[in-house]
Amino acid sequence: MRSPIVLVPACVNRIGAHPYHTAQLKYVAAVADGARCTPLIVPALGAATDFEALLALADGVMLTGSPSNIDAALYGEAVLDPSLPLDAARDATTLPLIRAAIKRGIPLLAICRGFQEVNVALGGSLHQAVHVVPGMADHRERKDDALDQQYAPSHRVLLDPGGRMTQILGGAGEIMVNSLHGQGINQLAPGLAVEALADDGLVEAYRVADAKGFTLAVQWHPEWRFSDNPDSVKLFRAFGDACRAYKAIR
């Protein structure tokens, strides 16, 4: 039996003189080795994407992190800091893909930018600079640090005792997570249920409450050396199991 196919939407990045579709190896490896599924990198073609063709192939969708931000115009605001990178092609690809995947009941796991994309796709908004919001901590990494330090556990998150995440993690009430994001949830979209909060009250994980299938989003980066982190192993394994279950019934 073939393994489930998981769509991994790409970013658009310029390398030298040319733009490329890119997907970081750590996300692809987390799908292949953590979820034990076959990753399929999807180019960011926006409206030119044949979403029906892709979703007919898909047993799951994983949305990755990225250095770029979602265009604030998509949630009714002006961009606060024009020096920060945007990726209009990814926005135009992932937001309709999210809505279509959820409607079909296709399992979805969203990480960092992907976590923010799902919220915006379903009608929510973002803090464009969490660290300037009164009462909020600075959730950004220190870019001068080595990667091991940037991705090291930074703060705890408190899990909803009745949530899906707690169930996946064997009843855990809190876990330690890394933190590498400047933006975060402001208004949570209708239909989303909080799964985890940081101590400052920032939403760190949620699920789509009435989704037909597995739909979880996390602000942190479980894909980073996931095999060394038992919580990350359980998360990717649960996602992979959901993809296998979807494949078996569709």
PAKE-451983 format. One record per residue: residue number from 0; residue in three letters; x, y, z of N, C-alpha, C in turn. Coordinates in Angstrom, 3 decimals. Atoms other than C-alpha are relative to their C-alpha. Layout:
PAKE-451983
MIGU  seq  type       nxx       nyy       nzz      caxx      cayy      cazz       cxx       cyy       czz
MIGU  NUM   ala         X         Y         Z         X         Y         Z         X         Y         Z
...
//
This chain:
PAKE-451983
MIGU  seq  type       nxx       nyy       nzz      caxx      cayy      cazz       cxx       cyy       czz
MIGU    0   met     0.848    -1.199     0.000     0.000     0.000     0.000     0.883     1.249     0.000
MIGU    1   arg    -0.815    -1.212     0.064     1.382     3.407    -0.950    -0.213     0.842     1.245
MIGU    2   ser     0.121    -0.880    -1.153     2.056     5.931     1.774    -0.878     1.205    -0.353
MIGU    3   pro     0.829    -1.178     0.273    -0.257     8.952     2.155     0.825     1.136    -0.596
MIGU    4   ile    -0.641    -1.162     0.619     0.579    12.022     0.092    -0.396     1.244     0.774
MIGU    5   val     0.222    -1.241    -0.742     0.960    15.269     2.037     0.493     1.175    -0.830
MIGU    6   leu    -0.379    -1.211     0.736     0.926    18.577     0.172     0.760     0.942     0.923
MIGU    7   val    -0.810    -0.970    -0.731     3.630    21.019     1.331     0.163     1.223    -0.895
MIGU    8   pro    -0.111    -1.182     0.857     3.064    24.461    -0.251     1.362     0.680     0.140
MIGU    9   ala    -1.314    -0.639     0.035     6.293    26.167    -1.281    -0.111     1.504     0.216
MIGU   10   cys    -0.160    -1.457    -0.014     7.493    29.705    -0.717     0.636     0.421    -1.323
MIGU   11   val    -0.737    -0.546     1.127     8.846    31.976    -3.433     1.141     0.838     0.570
MIGU   12   asn    -1.181    -0.714    -0.466    12.389    33.161    -2.748     0.939     0.250    -1.169
MIGU   13   arg    -0.982    -0.311     1.029    14.976    34.859    -4.905     1.355    -0.545     0.441
MIGU   14   ile    -1.338     0.530    -0.234    18.285    33.000    -5.100     0.862     0.476    -1.154
MIGU   15   gly    -0.746    -0.625     1.080    20.805    35.015    -7.045    -0.926     0.874    -0.826
MIGU   16   ala     0.785    -0.856     0.890    19.128    36.566   -10.068    -1.407    -0.522    -0.255
MIGU   17   his     1.247     0.639     0.391    16.164    34.189   -10.206    -0.875    -0.345     1.203
MIGU   18   pro     0.907     0.479    -1.048    13.049    33.434    -8.130    -0.151    -1.518    -0.074
MIGU   19   tyr     0.151     1.444    -0.096    12.634    29.847    -6.940    -1.185    -0.337     0.892
MIGU   20   his     0.898     0.587    -0.978     9.948    27.770    -5.298     0.860    -0.798     0.981
MIGU   21   thr    -0.858     0.630    -0.995    11.466    26.579    -2.022    -0.824    -0.595     1.136
MIGU   22   ala     0.559     0.597    -1.211    10.622    24.325     0.907     1.170    -0.498     0.833
MIGU   23   gln    -1.133     0.382    -0.841    12.989    23.862     3.821     0.013    -1.506     0.251
MIGU   24   leu    -0.157     1.441    -0.155    14.356    20.365     4.242    -0.577    -0.510     1.316
MIGU   25   lys     0.467     0.490    -1.303    13.368    20.170     7.926    -1.497    -0.294    -0.015
MIGU   26   tyr     1.430     0.276     0.103     9.660    20.356     7.044    -0.259    -1.258    -0.831
MIGU   27   val     0.154     1.168     0.860     9.955    17.818     4.248     0.393    -1.267     0.761
MIGU   28   ala    -0.443     1.150    -0.787    11.878    15.484     6.578    -1.013    -0.355     1.081
MIGU   29   ala     0.986     0.272    -1.039     9.233    15.860     9.293    -1.206    -0.746    -0.566
MIGU   30   val     1.090     0.734     0.652     6.551    14.703     6.846     0.450    -1.419    -0.323
MIGU   31   ala    -0.469     1.311     0.454     8.657    11.841     5.482     0.341    -0.927     1.161
MIGU   32   asp    -0.508     0.844    -1.076    10.244    10.577     8.689    -0.835     0.069     1.270
MIGU   33   gly     0.816    -0.146    -1.193     7.949    11.951    11.396    -1.412    -0.514    -0.206
MIGU   34   ala     1.361     0.440     0.301     4.526    11.480     9.833    -0.014    -1.296    -0.801
MIGU   35   arg    -0.129     1.193     0.834     5.795     8.629     7.617    -0.957     0.055    -1.187
MIGU   36   cys     0.802    -0.242     1.192     4.045    10.096     4.609     0.922     0.473    -1.124
MIGU   37   thr    -0.766    -0.469     1.157     5.181    11.151     1.134    -0.276     1.482    -0.225
MIGU   38   pro     0.228    -1.426     0.232     5.683    14.931     0.871    -0.025     0.328    -1.484
MIGU   39   leu     0.096    -0.478     1.377     4.627    16.609    -2.365     0.047     1.524     0.052
MIGU   40   ile    -0.171    -1.441    -0.057     5.945    20.168    -2.698    -0.838     0.651    -1.095
MIGU   41   val     0.956    -0.646     0.902     3.327    22.427    -4.287     0.496     1.397    -0.345
MIGU   42   pro    -0.451    -1.347     0.356     4.476    25.493    -6.257    -1.058     1.047     0.330
MIGU   43   ala     0.903    -1.110    -0.341     2.994    28.836    -5.275    -0.424     0.697    -1.291
MIGU   44   leu     0.489    -0.525     1.283     0.992    29.590    -8.427    -1.231     0.872     0.155
MIGU   45   gly     1.154    -0.848    -0.235    -1.886    31.456    -6.812    -1.220    -0.485    -0.746
MIGU   46   ala     1.250     0.318     0.689    -5.028    31.575    -8.931     0.194    -1.005    -1.132
MIGU   47   ala    -0.259     0.972     1.064    -3.346    29.427   -11.604     0.057    -1.433     0.520
MIGU   48   thr    -0.048     1.326    -0.604    -3.298    26.494    -9.164    -1.297    -0.764    -0.280
MIGU   49   asp     1.163     0.880     0.149    -5.629    23.602    -9.962    -0.228    -0.671     1.354
MIGU   50   phe     0.191     0.493    -1.360    -6.785    23.098    -6.376    -0.737    -1.334     0.010
MIGU   51   glu     0.744     1.253     0.023    -9.223    20.334    -7.283     0.911    -1.167    -0.355
MIGU   52   ala    -0.936     1.064     0.375    -6.478    18.318    -8.953     0.920    -0.356     1.159
MIGU   53   leu    -0.893     0.252    -1.129    -4.173    18.725    -5.968    -0.718    -0.725     1.128
MIGU   54   leu     0.709     0.583    -1.127    -6.784    17.885    -3.367    -0.512    -1.400    -0.309
MIGU   55   ala     0.357     1.361     0.371    -7.817    14.815    -5.334     1.141    -0.969     0.287
MIGU   56   leu    -1.174     0.818    -0.310    -4.282    13.540    -4.715     0.296    -0.052     1.489
MIGU   57   ala    -0.506    -0.240    -1.351    -3.911    14.726    -1.137    -0.670    -0.866     1.046
MIGU   58   asp     0.470     0.650    -1.217    -4.215    12.683     2.034     0.277     0.873     1.216
MIGU   59   gly    -0.303    -0.937    -1.074    -2.947    15.605     4.108     0.626     1.254    -0.570
MIGU   60   val    -0.646    -1.268     0.360    -1.651    19.166     3.989     0.818     0.450     1.201
MIGU   61   met    -0.795    -0.611    -1.061     1.221    20.620     6.009     0.480     1.367    -0.456
MIGU   62   leu    -0.394    -1.375     0.284     1.782    24.376     6.058     1.215     0.348     0.838
MIGU   63   thr    -1.286    -0.218    -0.650     5.313    25.434     6.904     0.164     1.430     0.509
MIGU   64   gly    -0.453    -1.340    -0.334     6.964    28.376     8.547     0.758     0.619    -1.159
MIGU   65   ser    -0.704    -0.727     1.060     8.736    31.008     6.468     0.500     1.323     0.564
MIGU   66   pro    -0.411    -1.345    -0.411    10.725    34.242     6.892    -1.007     1.079    -0.385
MIGU   67   ser     0.946    -1.020     0.471     7.904    36.052     5.072    -1.230     0.075     0.885
MIGU   68   asn     1.260    -0.218    -0.710     4.735    37.484     6.595    -1.176    -0.014    -0.976
MIGU   69   ile     1.224    -0.132     0.790     1.146    37.349     5.358    -0.278     1.486    -0.221
MIGU   70   asp     0.328    -1.395     0.295     0.136    40.581     3.659    -1.150     0.446     0.899
MIGU   71   ala     1.008    -0.476    -0.957    -1.783    42.568     6.287    -1.289     0.454    -0.683
MIGU   72   ala     1.217    -0.389     0.722    -4.223    43.738     3.603    -1.031    -1.130    -0.002
MIGU   73   leu     0.908     1.144     0.014    -5.700    40.235     3.747    -0.840    -0.087     1.265
MIGU   74   tyr     0.867    -0.111    -1.176    -7.035    41.006     7.218    -0.329     1.461     0.317
MIGU   75   gly     0.537    -1.345    -0.094    -7.871    44.638     6.573     0.888     1.038     0.633
MIGU   76   glu    -0.923    -0.966    -0.587    -4.749    46.440     7.785     1.070     0.398    -1.010
MIGU   77   ala    -1.185    -0.391     0.754    -1.845    48.351     6.301     1.212    -0.719     0.590
MIGU   78   val    -1.221     0.637    -0.470     1.579    46.731     6.524     0.735     0.954     0.940
MIGU   79   leu    -0.629    -0.836    -1.015     3.257    48.039     9.676     1.462     0.294    -0.310
MIGU   80   asp    -1.432    -0.138     0.279     6.875    47.458     8.612     0.284    -0.495    -1.413
MIGU   81   pro    -0.203     0.408     1.396     7.421    47.468     4.812     1.352    -0.655    -0.264
MIGU   82   ser    -1.306     0.625     0.213    11.017    46.269     5.292    -0.052    -1.517     0.177
MIGU   83   leu     0.111     1.441    -0.217     9.795    42.800     6.310    -0.526    -0.679    -1.267
MIGU   84   pro     0.366     0.651     1.273     9.380    40.256     3.488    -1.443    -0.481    -0.024
MIGU   85   leu     1.320     0.553     0.279     6.026    39.296     2.001     0.153    -1.081    -1.069
MIGU   86   asp    -0.008     1.035     1.034     5.129    36.414    -0.314    -1.423    -0.108    -0.542
MIGU   87   ala     1.363    -0.071     0.526     2.016    37.277    -2.313    -0.411    -1.291    -0.692
MIGU   88   ala     0.334     1.238     0.705     2.210    34.090    -4.385    -0.363    -1.104     0.982
MIGU   89   arg     0.350     1.010    -1.006     2.212    31.900    -1.282    -1.360     0.331     0.616
MIGU   90   asp     1.308    -0.382    -0.553    -0.684    33.873     0.236    -1.128    -0.437    -0.928
MIGU   91   ala     1.058     0.279     0.973    -2.704    33.426    -2.962    -0.184    -1.495    -0.246
MIGU   92   thr     0.083     1.454     0.150    -2.005    29.678    -2.920    -0.529    -0.654     1.272
MIGU   93   thr     0.331     0.719    -1.229    -2.302    28.684     0.725    -1.391     0.333     0.539
MIGU   94   leu     1.278    -0.351    -0.624    -5.402    30.627     1.789    -1.178    -0.749    -0.636
MIGU   95   pro     1.077     0.819     0.575    -7.787    29.034    -0.748     0.210    -1.496     0.211
MIGU   96   leu    -0.278     1.415    -0.246    -6.035    25.675    -0.265    -0.473    -0.407     1.392
MIGU   97   ile     0.437     0.273    -1.372    -6.711    25.853     3.487    -1.507    -0.184     0.066
MIGU   98   arg     1.463     0.068    -0.066   -10.397    26.547     3.039    -0.531    -1.252    -0.686
MIGU   99   ala     0.461     1.173     0.742   -10.802    23.773     0.467     0.347    -1.289     0.731
MIGU  100   ala    -0.412     1.210    -0.712    -8.849    21.207     2.510    -0.877    -0.245     1.222
MIGU  101   ile     0.846     0.144    -1.186   -10.861    21.876     5.668    -1.401    -0.444    -0.408
MIGU  102   lys     1.345     0.362     0.466   -14.126    21.648     3.725    -0.077    -1.479    -0.359
MIGU  103   arg    -0.024     1.405     0.406   -13.104    18.234     2.376     0.299    -0.942     1.165
MIGU  104   gly    -0.374     0.855    -1.119   -11.962    16.967     5.786     1.388    -0.585    -0.128
MIGU  105   ile    -1.374     0.472     0.169    -8.354    16.516     4.669     0.819     0.403     1.222
MIGU  106   pro    -0.822    -0.359    -1.161    -5.974    16.359     7.673     0.957     1.140    -0.313
MIGU  107   leu    -0.834    -1.185     0.193    -4.046    19.593     8.118     0.802     0.274     1.255
MIGU  108   leu    -0.897    -0.421    -1.080    -1.064    20.492    10.277     0.679     1.280    -0.446
MIGU  109   ala    -0.522    -1.307     0.379     0.026    24.142    10.252     1.023     0.462     1.041
MIGU  110   ile    -1.123    -0.386    -0.850     3.303    25.495    11.657     0.380     1.451    -0.276
MIGU  111   cys    -0.511    -1.369     0.030     4.337    29.112    12.381    -0.748     0.865    -1.025
MIGU  112   arg     0.743    -0.781     1.003     3.434    31.064     9.200    -1.293    -0.720    -0.370
MIGU  113   gly     1.187     0.767     0.309     1.039    28.252     8.417    -1.090     0.158     1.046
MIGU  114   phe     0.920    -0.251    -1.118    -0.580    28.721    11.838    -0.708     1.338    -0.197
MIGU  115   gln     0.565    -1.320     0.242    -1.111    32.395    10.983    -0.870    -0.001    -1.257
MIGU  116   glu     0.770     0.075     1.251    -2.344    31.545     7.469    -1.398    -0.559     0.226
MIGU  117   val     1.317     0.593    -0.246    -5.162    29.327     8.735    -0.911     1.015     0.681
MIGU  118   asn     0.803    -1.005    -0.707    -6.338    32.057    11.098    -0.496     1.077    -0.962
MIGU  119   val     0.391    -1.040     0.956    -6.353    34.665     8.314    -0.961    -0.566    -1.044
MIGU  120   ala     0.865     0.611     1.016    -7.919    32.284     5.782    -1.432    -0.142     0.493
MIGU  121   leu     1.333     0.225    -0.559   -10.862    31.732     8.147    -0.601     1.257     0.619
MIGU  122   gly     0.601    -1.265    -0.418   -11.395    35.405     8.990     0.589     0.643     1.235
MIGU  123   gly    -0.656    -0.596    -1.161    -9.016    36.159    11.860     1.019     1.057    -0.391
MIGU  124   ser    -1.008    -1.039     0.247    -6.326    38.830    12.227     1.239    -0.272     0.838
MIGU  125   leu    -1.294     0.202    -0.650    -2.736    39.114    13.437     0.489     1.273     0.674
MIGU  126   his    -0.877    -1.053    -0.487    -0.600    41.269    15.681     1.210     0.020    -0.933
MIGU  127   gln    -1.136    -0.058     0.921     2.030    42.476    13.222     1.343     0.108     0.722
MIGU  128   ala    -1.219    -0.075    -0.816     4.566    43.043    16.014    -0.407    -0.306     1.436
MIGU  129   val     0.460     0.417    -1.324     3.735    41.045    19.128     0.745     0.734     1.101
MIGU  130   his    -0.838    -0.559    -1.054     6.619    42.584    21.091    -0.345     1.446     0.355
MIGU  131   val     0.391    -1.369    -0.348     5.078    46.093    20.967    -1.405     0.062     0.583
MIGU  132   val     1.350     0.044    -0.569     1.666    44.965    22.213     0.108     0.010     1.520
MIGU  133   pro    -0.100    -0.055    -1.465     1.227    45.962    25.886    -0.360    -1.337     0.643
MIGU  134   gly     0.234     1.237    -0.724     1.497    42.944    28.163     0.526    -1.245    -0.673
MIGU  135   met    -0.511     1.158     0.717     2.979    40.666    25.518     1.520    -0.086     0.107
MIGU  136   ala    -1.438     0.229    -0.002     6.449    39.137    25.633     0.559     0.147    -1.414
MIGU  137   asp    -0.679     0.005     1.297     9.003    39.309    22.825     0.217    -1.457    -0.394
MIGU  138   his    -0.054     1.405     0.406     8.580    36.000    21.002     1.010    -0.254    -1.124
MIGU  139   arg    -0.963     0.152     1.089    11.324    36.607    18.440     1.259    -0.718     0.465
MIGU  140   glu    -1.308     0.582    -0.262    14.542    34.634    18.224     1.080     1.073    -0.090
MIGU  141   arg    -1.157    -0.888     0.170    17.939    36.302    18.510     0.773    -0.499    -1.203
MIGU  142   lys    -0.544     0.463     1.276    19.228    36.134    14.975     1.516    -0.168     0.021
MIGU  143   asp    -1.447     0.187    -0.115    22.864    36.375    16.087     0.366    -1.320     0.673
MIGU  144   asp    -0.271     1.280    -0.657    22.538    33.122    18.047     0.158    -1.111    -1.025
MIGU  145   ala    -0.071     1.198     0.827    23.476    29.761    16.584    -1.393    -0.628    -0.100
MIGU  146   leu     1.317     0.587     0.207    20.542    27.770    15.227    -0.449    -0.849     1.186
MIGU  147   asp     0.371     0.821    -1.157    20.648    25.358    18.163    -0.566     0.852     1.125
MIGU  148   gln     0.516    -0.898    -1.035    20.087    28.321    20.485    -1.328     0.618    -0.424
MIGU  149   gln     1.254    -0.590     0.483    17.396    29.907    18.299    -1.175    -0.963     0.162
MIGU  150   tyr     1.065     0.998    -0.040    15.409    26.670    18.255    -0.087    -0.730     1.339
MIGU  151   ala     0.069     0.626    -1.320    16.024    25.755    21.896    -1.320     0.358     0.684
MIGU  152   pro     1.212    -0.350    -0.749    13.010    25.631    24.250     0.134     1.377     0.639
MIGU  153   ser    -0.057    -1.394    -0.419    12.163    29.226    25.134    -1.000     0.337     1.099
MIGU  154   his     1.024    -0.278    -1.011     8.949    29.272    27.157    -1.014    -1.138     0.015
MIGU  155   arg     1.016     1.044    -0.091     6.114    27.057    28.286    -1.285     0.452    -0.684
MIGU  156   val     1.381    -0.263     0.394     2.642    26.805    26.825    -0.909    -0.873     0.850
MIGU  157   leu     0.985     0.705    -0.813    -0.392    25.781    28.854    -1.044    -0.596    -0.928
MIGU  158   leu     0.885     0.716     0.914    -2.564    23.173    27.132    -1.410    -0.088     0.569
MIGU  159   asp     1.391     0.198    -0.380    -6.337    22.989    27.190    -0.180    -1.449     0.460
MIGU  160   pro     0.093     1.374    -0.512    -7.040    19.939    29.401    -0.974    -0.874    -0.776
MIGU  161   gly     0.933     0.778     0.796    -9.888    18.891    27.110     0.321     0.006    -1.474
MIGU  162   gly    -0.345    -0.205     1.399    -8.037    19.568    23.870     0.625    -1.198    -0.680
MIGU  163   arg    -0.608     1.053     0.817    -6.699    17.434    21.071     1.487    -0.124     0.277
MIGU  164   met    -1.433     0.034    -0.229    -3.108    18.403    21.804     0.333    -0.767     1.272
MIGU  165   thr    -0.219     0.726    -1.249    -3.300    17.165    25.393    -0.204    -1.496    -0.201
MIGU  166   gln     0.262     1.414     0.290    -4.775    13.916    24.114     1.177    -0.627    -0.735
MIGU  167   ile    -1.141     0.504     0.772    -1.949    13.478    21.597     1.220    -0.182     0.884
MIGU  168   leu    -1.204     0.006    -0.837     0.666    14.227    24.262    -0.195    -0.775     1.300
MIGU  169   gly     0.149     0.902    -1.132    -0.697    11.711    26.745    -0.446     0.650     1.289
MIGU  170   gly     0.534    -0.648    -1.188    -2.451    14.102    29.116     0.843     1.136     0.552
MIGU  171   ala    -0.869    -1.092    -0.471     0.266    16.782    29.404    -0.805     1.272     0.232
MIGU  172   gly     0.660    -1.266    -0.289    -0.867    20.055    30.972     0.766     1.193    -0.519
MIGU  173   glu    -0.843    -1.057     0.563     2.041    22.134    29.692     1.219    -0.628    -0.631
MIGU  174   ile    -1.241     0.440     0.628     5.076    21.754    27.464     0.873     1.217    -0.253
MIGU  175   met    -0.937    -1.054     0.370     8.167    23.785    26.660     0.135     0.026    -1.523
MIGU  176   val    -0.086    -0.140     1.452     8.409    25.167    23.118     1.047     1.056    -0.369
MIGU  177   asn    -0.862    -1.055     0.512    10.774    27.222    20.985    -0.861     1.182    -0.447
MIGU  178   ser     0.747    -1.220     0.338     9.813    30.717    19.847     0.810     0.825    -0.977
MIGU  179   leu    -0.744    -0.680     1.067    10.881    32.309    16.555    -0.940     0.810    -0.875
MIGU  180   his     0.994    -0.726     0.802     8.034    34.590    15.492    -0.179     1.421     0.514
MIGU  181   gly     0.267    -1.388    -0.350     7.420    38.324    15.421    -1.475     0.335    -0.001
MIGU  182   gln     1.438    -0.230     0.094     3.734    38.126    14.547    -0.748    -1.106     0.735
MIGU  183   gly     0.781     0.993    -0.726     0.925    36.257    16.261    -1.479     0.324    -0.079
MIGU  184   ile     1.455    -0.138     0.065    -2.807    35.859    16.715    -0.457     1.248     0.749
MIGU  185   asn     0.710    -1.102    -0.643    -4.785    39.019    17.440    -1.437    -0.466     0.210
MIGU  186   gln     1.372     0.511    -0.073    -8.413    38.109    16.680    -0.021    -1.423    -0.527
MIGU  187   leu     0.107     1.387     0.434    -8.968    34.362    16.557    -1.202    -0.144    -0.930
MIGU  188   ala     1.073     0.154     0.989   -11.048    33.353    13.536    -1.177    -0.771     0.582
MIGU  189   pro     1.168     0.776    -0.423   -14.600    32.093    14.070     0.203    -1.487    -0.277
MIGU  190   gly    -0.083     1.439     0.192   -14.712    28.338    14.551     1.292    -0.625     0.463
MIGU  191   leu    -1.245     0.546    -0.516   -11.214    27.993    15.980    -0.081    -0.131     1.517
MIGU  192   ala     0.005     0.267    -1.445   -10.744    26.527    19.470     1.433    -0.025     0.505
MIGU  193   val    -1.357    -0.111    -0.534    -7.656    27.399    21.523     0.443    -1.328     0.608
MIGU  194   glu    -0.606     1.212    -0.542    -5.415    24.445    22.309     1.128     0.306     0.977
MIGU  195   ala    -1.130    -0.329    -0.870    -2.479    26.226    23.987     0.200     1.508     0.048
MIGU  196   leu    -0.290    -1.416    -0.214    -1.600    29.637    25.428     1.379     0.158     0.624
MIGU  197   ala    -1.212    -0.401    -0.704     1.705    31.253    26.354    -0.393     0.707     1.289
MIGU  198   asp     0.286    -0.647    -1.282     1.981    32.805    29.808    -0.506     1.430    -0.167
MIGU  199   asp     0.481    -1.369     0.224     1.348    36.255    28.299    -1.392     0.024    -0.642
MIGU  200   gly     1.339     0.086     0.576    -1.968    35.027    26.866    -0.041    -0.165    -1.501
MIGU  201   leu    -0.026     0.158     1.452    -0.826    34.708    23.241    -0.397    -1.427    -0.375
MIGU  202   val     0.410     1.320     0.473    -2.508    31.840    21.401     1.186    -0.675    -0.690
MIGU  203   glu    -1.138     0.738     0.542     0.135    29.224    20.611    -0.417    -1.246    -0.781
MIGU  204   ala     0.507     1.132     0.765    -2.022    26.394    19.232    -1.519     0.059     0.002
MIGU  205   tyr     1.454     0.082     0.086    -5.591    25.879    18.067    -0.385    -1.142    -0.935
MIGU  206   arg     0.567     0.957     0.947    -7.823    23.434    16.222    -1.225     0.636    -0.645
MIGU  207   val     1.276    -0.390     0.592   -10.734    23.929    13.854    -1.058    -0.862     0.681
MIGU  208   ala     0.855     0.735    -0.934   -13.502    22.972    16.256    -0.918    -1.003    -0.675
MIGU  209   asp     0.964     0.894     0.632   -15.968    21.450    13.819     0.543    -0.635    -1.276
MIGU  210   ala    -0.590     0.601     1.203   -13.527    20.171    11.195    -0.327    -1.487    -0.071
MIGU  211   lys     0.291     1.422     0.191   -14.328    16.776     9.723     1.208    -0.867     0.329
MIGU  212   gly    -1.218     0.777    -0.213   -10.714    15.685    10.087     0.957     0.698     0.947
MIGU  213   phe    -1.080    -0.531    -0.822    -7.503    16.325    12.024     0.400     1.378    -0.529
MIGU  214   thr    -0.415    -1.346     0.404    -6.803    20.074    11.918     0.597     0.700     1.209
MIGU  215   leu    -0.716    -0.636    -1.104    -4.166    21.452    14.288     0.999     1.010    -0.545
MIGU  216   ala    -0.962    -1.030     0.380    -2.024    24.578    14.107     0.793     0.406     1.233
MIGU  217   val    -0.886    -0.387    -1.109     0.969    25.498    16.291     0.895     1.145    -0.438
MIGU  218   gln    -0.841    -1.146     0.313     2.973    28.709    16.473     1.482    -0.337     0.079
MIGU  219   trp    -1.413     0.364    -0.160     6.214    26.998    17.480     0.447    -0.925    -1.137
MIGU  220   his    -0.615     0.782     1.079     8.500    24.770    15.380     0.292    -1.430     0.459
MIGU  221   pro    -0.253     1.381    -0.404     8.046    21.070    16.170     0.872    -0.770    -0.986
MIGU  222   glu    -0.786     0.715     1.015     9.840    20.121    12.955     1.496     0.039     0.269
MIGU  223   trp    -1.439    -0.145    -0.257    13.231    21.247    14.304     0.484    -1.206     0.808
MIGU  224   arg    -0.556     1.191    -0.641    15.125    18.045    15.159    -1.092    -0.755     0.763
MIGU  225   phe     1.200     0.563    -0.634    11.735    16.494    15.848     0.287    -1.325     0.684
MIGU  226   ser    -0.235     1.331    -0.560    13.177    13.050    16.547     0.625     0.057     1.385
MIGU  227   asp    -0.580    -0.164    -1.336    14.940    14.436    19.649    -1.027     0.485     1.020
MIGU  228   asn     1.014    -0.576    -0.883    11.688    15.801    21.098    -1.218    -0.929     0.028
MIGU  229   pro     1.123     0.950    -0.053     9.104    13.233    22.297    -1.350     0.639    -0.326
MIGU  230   asp     1.269    -0.664     0.311     6.286    15.810    22.033    -0.163     0.172    -1.508
MIGU  231   ser     0.056    -0.176     1.450     7.137    16.535    18.402    -0.215    -1.325    -0.709
MIGU  232   val     0.187     1.328     0.587     7.383    12.837    17.595    -1.478    -0.395     0.067
MIGU  233   lys     1.415     0.355    -0.169     3.864    12.302    18.979    -0.894     0.831    -0.912
MIGU  234   leu     0.810    -0.867     0.845     2.475    15.281    17.056     0.051    -0.445    -1.457
MIGU  235   phe    -0.113     0.413     1.400     3.850    14.201    13.679    -0.554    -1.407    -0.223
MIGU  236   arg     0.566     1.336     0.138     2.879    10.594    14.312    -1.527     0.058    -0.046
MIGU  237   ala     1.467    -0.146     0.009    -0.711    11.662    15.097    -0.483     0.555    -1.338
MIGU  238   phe     0.354    -0.539     1.309    -0.802    13.729    11.906     0.092    -1.078    -1.069
MIGU  239   gly    -0.149     1.076     0.977     0.522    10.811     9.878    -1.090    -1.046     0.120
MIGU  240   asp     1.082     0.975    -0.195    -2.022     8.452    11.427    -1.321     0.535    -0.571
MIGU  241   ala     1.221    -0.604     0.549    -4.806    10.886    10.483     0.016    -0.042    -1.518
MIGU  242   cys    -0.109     0.082     1.457    -3.520    10.990     6.906    -0.249    -1.404    -0.494
MIGU  243   arg     0.226     1.392     0.382    -3.483     7.192     6.760    -1.500    -0.359     0.127
MIGU  244   ala     1.434     0.269    -0.182    -7.038     7.064     8.113    -0.819     0.655    -1.103
MIGU  245   tyr     0.714    -0.681     1.088    -8.211     9.630     5.550     0.174    -0.753    -1.310
MIGU  246   lys    -0.284     0.741     1.236    -6.542     7.719     2.730    -0.820    -1.285    -0.062
MIGU  247   ala     0.685     1.289    -0.031    -8.248     4.506     3.838    -1.489     0.121    -0.311
MIGU  248   ile     1.453    -0.130     0.167   -11.777     5.940     3.619    -0.405     0.815    -1.210
MIGU  249   arg     0.428    -0.881     1.105   -11.679     8.341     0.675    -0.145    -0.756    -1.323
//
